[in-house]
Structure formats: structure tokens, C-alpha cells
Amino acid sequence: MRRAVLLVSLVFFISGCGDLAPTDSVVTGPADSTTTLNRSTEATNVIYSPLDFTVSSPEGDPRPQVQIEFFRGGDAFLSDVDGNLLSNSSQVKNTTDDRGLGRVSAVVNVPGCVGTTNVVAQGSVLATVGSASALWKVNITRTCATTTTTPAPAP
């Protein structure tokens, strides 16, 4: 009896953890981003919206209604398309639409300048479907260095 309960529990656990996509699914995402911000002492939220990830077959046919999972990395936080942080801004599950498209946005908080050293913020969003994944990365530099010009000598 104990063995049967263990076996049934294992079957439910495995079926609950399986992905809904065929094992040969391919995930593609947006191109990585590089942004430069001007000098400011105020922190700034930079919103990247939407980040579109596509789930398809190896032949390129869309895979609709597939569960896709997004994870944040670095200074990026997951948000809706309007830039509102999600209740769990570290990880979210979504379902692809009829075009095989899974959509999420990212908000990166860039600190203000303190001194003349440039500020760098980096983040990423990982989209996974089973064993297939795509990674989007962003690198933001706030230019904090000040430049001075030497006046020409008086005649």
C-alpha cells in the first residue's frame, strides 16, 4: 500500500512539473540592448517594453498556448507592458498567444551620479519553455564624467 501511494504521488508530481511544449520547441527573443543616459543625480527607471519572445517549432511554425516562464537577472525587474512591477517581479509564467508570442517587460533602475565615475546598470530576462530558452541582456551606462574646457589665453 505504501509503495502504491508513493507511486501515485510521484506520477502526480511529474505530470504537474512537465512543460506543455513539445521537446523540440525553439525560443527566440529580442536583440540585446545598450543604452547611454546623460548625467543626472536623480535615479531613473528605464522601461523596456514589450520584450517579445517567440516559441516555435524547429521549422519556424508558431507554438500557441504554450506555457512560457520568465526570470529576471541583475538590475532588471519584470513588469507589465506599462512598466508596473509585477507582484513577483523576479519570475512569472505566461501563455503564448496564437502567434507563439510570449510578452513581458523589464524595468531597470539606474542610480544617479555621485561624483564623476560613470554608473553602469546591467540586467537580463530569461525566457524558458521546457529545455529551450532565450536570454535578453541590457547594459545601461549613465555618463557622470564632467568635461571642462580650458579657456584660451588672453591676447
C-alpha positions as CSV (number, residue, x, y, z in Angstrom):
1,M,0.0,0.0,0.0
2,R,2.8,2.4,0.9
3,R,4.5,1.7,-2.4
4,A,1.3,2.4,-4.3
5,V,0.8,5.8,-2.6
6,L,4.4,6.7,-3.3
7,L,4.0,5.8,-7.0
8,V,0.7,7.7,-7.4
9,S,2.3,10.8,-5.7
10,L,5.3,10.6,-8.0
11,V,3.1,10.4,-11.1
12,F,1.1,13.5,-10.0
13,F,4.4,15.3,-9.2
14,I,6.0,14.6,-12.5
15,S,2.8,15.4,-14.5
16,G,2.5,18.7,-12.6
17,C,6.0,19.7,-13.4
18,G,6.0,18.9,-17.1
19,D,6.1,21.7,-19.7
20,L,3.3,22.0,-22.2
21,A,5.5,22.5,-25.2
22,P,6.9,19.7,-27.4
23,T,10.5,18.9,-26.5
24,D,11.8,20.3,-29.8
25,S,10.5,23.8,-29.2
26,V,12.7,26.8,-30.0
27,V,12.6,30.1,-28.1
28,T,13.8,33.3,-29.8
29,G,13.9,36.7,-28.2
30,P,14.7,40.4,-28.8
31,A,18.2,41.7,-29.6
32,D,20.3,42.8,-26.6
33,S,20.1,46.5,-25.7
34,T,22.7,49.1,-24.9
35,T,21.6,52.5,-23.6
36,T,23.6,55.6,-22.5
37,L,22.0,58.2,-20.2
38,N,23.1,61.7,-19.6
39,R,24.5,63.0,-16.3
40,S,21.9,63.3,-13.6
41,T,22.0,63.0,-9.8
42,E,18.4,61.5,-9.8
43,A,17.8,57.8,-10.1
44,T,15.9,56.8,-13.3
45,N,13.7,53.8,-14.2
46,V,14.3,52.7,-17.8
47,I,11.4,50.6,-19.2
48,Y,12.0,48.1,-22.0
49,S,8.5,47.2,-23.3
50,P,7.5,44.9,-24.7
51,L,10.1,42.2,-24.8
52,D,8.7,39.7,-27.3
53,F,9.8,36.1,-27.1
54,T,8.6,33.6,-29.7
55,V,8.1,29.9,-29.2
56,S,8.1,27.9,-32.4
57,S,8.9,24.5,-34.0
58,P,12.3,23.9,-35.5
59,E,10.7,24.7,-38.8
60,G,9.5,28.1,-37.6
61,D,5.9,27.3,-37.1
62,P,4.4,29.2,-34.0
63,R,3.5,27.2,-30.9
64,P,0.4,28.8,-29.4
65,Q,-1.0,28.2,-25.9
66,V,2.4,27.1,-24.6
67,Q,3.5,27.9,-21.0
68,I,6.5,30.2,-21.1
69,E,8.4,31.2,-17.9
70,F,10.4,34.5,-17.5
71,F,13.1,35.1,-15.0
72,R,14.9,38.4,-14.2
73,G,18.6,38.9,-13.7
74,G,20.8,41.6,-12.4
75,D,19.2,45.1,-12.1
76,A,16.2,44.2,-14.2
77,F,12.7,43.6,-12.7
78,L,9.8,42.1,-14.6
79,S,6.8,44.3,-15.3
80,D,3.6,44.6,-17.4
81,V,3.8,46.5,-20.7
82,D,3.1,49.8,-18.9
83,G,6.1,49.4,-16.6
84,N,4.2,48.5,-13.5
85,L,6.2,45.9,-11.5
86,L,4.6,42.5,-11.2
87,S,3.7,41.2,-7.7
88,N,6.6,38.7,-8.2
89,S,9.0,40.8,-10.3
90,S,11.6,38.0,-10.3
91,Q,9.7,35.2,-12.1
92,V,6.4,35.0,-13.9
93,K,4.6,32.4,-16.0
94,N,2.6,33.3,-19.1
95,T,1.0,31.5,-22.1
96,T,1.9,32.2,-25.7
97,D,-0.7,33.7,-27.9
98,D,-1.9,32.4,-31.3
99,R,1.4,33.6,-32.9
100,G,3.5,31.8,-30.3
101,L,4.4,35.1,-28.7
102,G,5.1,35.4,-25.0
103,R,5.4,39.0,-23.8
104,V,6.9,40.7,-20.7
105,S,8.6,44.0,-20.0
106,A,11.6,44.9,-17.8
107,V,12.3,47.9,-15.6
108,V,15.9,48.7,-14.8
109,N,16.6,51.2,-12.0
110,V,19.7,53.3,-12.8
111,P,21.2,55.2,-9.8
112,G,22.1,58.9,-10.2
113,C,25.6,60.2,-10.4
114,V,27.7,60.6,-7.3
115,G,30.9,62.2,-8.3
116,T,32.4,61.7,-11.8
117,T,32.5,57.9,-12.1
118,N,30.1,56.6,-14.7
119,V,27.3,54.4,-13.3
120,V,26.6,51.1,-15.0
121,A,23.4,49.0,-14.6
122,Q,23.0,45.6,-16.2
123,G,20.0,43.3,-16.4
124,S,18.6,40.3,-18.2
125,V,15.4,38.4,-18.9
126,L,15.5,34.7,-19.5
127,A,12.5,33.0,-21.2
128,T,12.2,29.3,-20.9
129,V,10.0,26.6,-22.4
130,G,11.0,23.2,-21.2
131,S,14.7,22.9,-22.0
132,A,14.6,25.6,-24.6
133,S,15.5,29.2,-23.6
134,A,16.4,32.7,-24.9
135,L,18.3,35.4,-23.0
136,W,17.9,39.1,-23.4
137,K,20.5,41.4,-21.9
138,V,20.7,45.1,-21.3
139,N,23.7,47.3,-20.4
140,I,23.0,50.9,-19.3
141,T,25.7,53.5,-18.7
142,R,25.0,56.8,-17.1
143,T,27.7,59.2,-18.1
144,C,28.8,61.0,-15.0
145,A,32.2,62.4,-16.0
146,T,32.3,66.1,-16.4
147,T,34.3,67.8,-19.1
148,T,35.9,71.1,-18.7
149,T,37.5,73.2,-21.4
150,T,40.5,75.4,-20.7
151,P,39.9,79.0,-21.9
152,A,42.2,80.3,-24.5
153,P,44.9,82.6,-23.1
154,A,44.1,86.3,-23.3
155,P,46.0,88.2,-26.1
